[in-house]
Amino acid sequence: MEVRAPNHFELKEQYTRKEGESVEVLAELRRRELQISRSEQDPLAASHLPSAAAETPQQGSRSLRTAGLVSAGVGIASLLGGGYYTARVNTLSDEARNAPAFDPARSERLDSAETRQYVLLSVGLVAIVVGGVMYWIGAK
């Protein structure tokens, strides 16, 4: 037989029983005692305690939605930059085609603009897709 010290609720129950308190008070004390003993056995079963986990999904989903919107915004800005460099590539291509002689500096500017165009368009598309997925997960 295990000997243990009485907890707060047991002492309170004994005290109220001696003072002749109502049956409802004794029942409430017993219910709380059972909840405490269950939570001591399994801390995850402590449903009577306020839980931070109950608040986490809403906060986490809100931050995911915000991050998704920020990511999509960065993606849109990147697509706009990619669009600018697409127009720049077209302009430089027309200039190179209409030039009387080959100009290595113009060719280098064209290559640089093409690289920036592809990078910005790719980053923009990826950022929009990732932002959309993050927002969708956060909205669940």
N, C-alpha and C positions, 0 to 999 in steps of 0.2 A: 504494500500500500504506500502510495506516494504522499508525503506530507509537504504541503506548501502553505505559504503565508496567504491570508485572505487579501484579495485586491480591494480597491477603493469601493467598488459597487457592492461587494459582499458586506463590507463593514457598514456601508450606508443602509443596505437592506436590513441588517440586524438592528441598526439604530432605529430606523423607521418602524420596524415591527414592534420594537419595545415601546415606542411612543404612540403606537396605535394609529398610524397613518392609513390612508385609504388603500383599498385593494388595487386601484388603478395606478397609484404611485409605485407600489410594489411590483406590479406587472411591467411597468415601463423600465424600472431598474433591472429587472430580470432580463428583459429583452436586450437592453444595452450590454449587460454582462455577457450574454450569449454572443453578441456581435463582437465584443472585444476578444472573447476567447477564440472565436473563429478567425479573427484577424491575426491573433498571435500564432495560430497554427499555420495559416496561409495568408501572408500579407497581401496577395493579389485578390483575395476574396473580401477585402475590407470595403464593402460597397457603401457602408454608412459614413465613411470618411470622405470629405471632399477631395476629389482627385484632380491633379493637374493634367492628367491624360485626357480628361473629358474636354478640356479647353484647348489642348494641343492641336487636334485636327482642324478646328476652325482657324486658329492662328497660322498653322502651317499651310493650310490651303490658301489663306489670304496672301501669305508671303509668296507662295508659288504662283498665284495669279499675277501678283505684282511683278515678280521676276519674269514671268512669261510676257507680260506687256512691255517691259523694258527691253527684253531680248527682241521682240518683234519690232519695237521702235528702232533699235540699233540696226536690225535687218533692213528696214525700210530706208533708213538713212544710207546704208551701204548700197542698196539697190539704186538709190538716186545718184550716188557717187559713181557707180558702175555705168549708169545711163549717161552721165556726163562724159566719162572716158570713152564710151561707145561713140558718141558724137565726135569726140576729139579724134578718135581713130579714123572715122570716116573722113573728117576734114584733112588730116595728115595724109591719108591714102590718096585723096583727090589731088593734093598738092604734089605728092611724089609722082603720081601718074602724069601730071601736066608739066612737070619740071623738064627743062631742056637737057639737064645732065644729072647723073646720080650724085646725091649729097649724103655722105655718111652720117652727118649730124641729124638730118631729117629722118633717116632710116632708124637711127638710135632712139629718137623721140617717138617714132611710131611703135617700135618694139616695146618701149617703156609704157606707153599708153595702153597697148594691147595687154601687157602683163597686169597693169593696174585694173583694167576693165574686167579681166577674167577673175582676178582675186576678189574684187569688190562684189561682183555679181554672185560668185560662189559663196562668199561669206554672208551676203545678204540673204540668199535663199536658205542656207543652213540656219541662220539666226531666226528667220521667220518660222521655219518648221519647228525648231527647238522651242521657240516662244509659244507657238500654238500648242504643242504637246504639254508644256509646263502649265499653260493656262487651263487646258482641258483636264489634266490631272488635278489641279488645284480647285477646279469647279465641282469635282465629284463630292 
